Amino acid sequence: MSYYKYTTLNTTKLIIENKSLRWSSPLKFNDIEECQFVPYTKESYDEAIKKYLEIITKIAKGVKVDYDYNKFKPITQMLIGMIQLSINQGTFDPSNLAEQSLNTISNPEADYRDYINNGLIKIFRILCVTNKYNNKLMWAHYGDQHYGCAIEFSELYLNKPFNLKEGFVEYHENLNPKTNSLELLLYGETQEIRDVMIQDVIFSKKADWKYEEEYRLLFSENFGEIKAETDFETKKTTITASKQTDKLFTDVPISKDFIKSISFGTRVKDEEITNIQNQLNDNNIDCELYKMILNEGSLERIKLTKKDYS
């Protein structure tokens, strides 16, 4: 697969000179709604709580269920033990347990969004690319209105970032989460559940952005210390983060051999192409050069030879 990065001429020069690609926090993106999608609704969470209490109560009573008790998170196992104790003592009140559990968190959607915005979004590092060089809207919005370039890469990093996630973004008119709230309550954030939540939060966007046909890569910088404190009187949870980087980007090294081609926008002048070619030569980078042109009103790409821009 070829990866295309639409960008300005100045950024193209930096990529050639530094042999790196800048992966940024979503705080630097033009989509203000980036990473604001919560992987469950309050309604689904409330239903999951009720089902959760039903399951752990059955287990406490010795009823067999189709769930693996040994994989439950510690708090779930502890609650089962407490229910068993209260049953043995004759003090168990299932209605009271349900009421207390549902009232513990007043707004799980807002709490999770705060967790993303106050704990994680600054340290997320995302690289956005696509697999087409002739996307008209990408040229308009990211290729500097045809004053820039679309750079083709064969690979996007020299050393694979830790815990890298990558894949095509899914676009939805109405974002429907894949995350299973019940499994999250029972098992906690297992790797499988975390992967689905990442898909919901990071790799889902509204249908307005479908034209980008984006392939996205994600890793995180140091999490530092993320704390959640809940006021049980107001039921408000406050998320704070410390010991995290203040930077909103990370420059990830690439090999010069990863640059396979550069396609210049229709408005790029010959002298600017010559400057880029000279910089490529200075950095010992051998790649194909192309120019986007208008041919009878349609956008086309032609291959350049040295005489075309020298």
Sequence and secondary structure as in RCSB ss.txt:
>XXXX:A:sequence
MSYYKYTTLNTTKLIIENKSLRWSSPLKFNDIEECQFVPYTKESYDEAIKKYLEIITKIAKGVKVDYDYNKFKPI
TQMLIGMIQLSINQGTFDPSNLAEQSLNTISNPEADYRDYINNGLIKIFRILCVTNKYNNKLMWAHYGDQHYGCA
IEFSELYLNKPFNLKEGFVEYHENLNPKTNSLELLLYGETQEIRDVMIQDVIFSKKADWKYEEEYRLLFSENFGE
IKAETDFETKKTTITASKQTDKLFTDVPISKDFIKSISFGTRVKDEEITNIQNQLNDNNIDCELYKMILNEGSLE
RIKLTKKDYS
>XXXX:A:secstr
  EEEEE HHHHHHHHHHTEEEEE GGGSS TTTT   SS HHHHHHHHHHHHHHHHHHHTT   SS GGGS HH
HHHHHHHHHHHHHHT   HHHHHHHHHHH S HHHHHHHIIIIIITTTEEEEEEES S  HHHHHHTTGGGTSEE
EEES S SS  TT EEEE EEESS      HHHHHHH S HHHHHHHHHHHTSEEEGGGGGG EEEEEEE    E
EEEEEETTTTEEEEEEES  S SEEEEE  GGGEEEEEE TT  HHHHHHHHHHHHHTT   EEEEEEEETTEEE
EEE  HHHH 
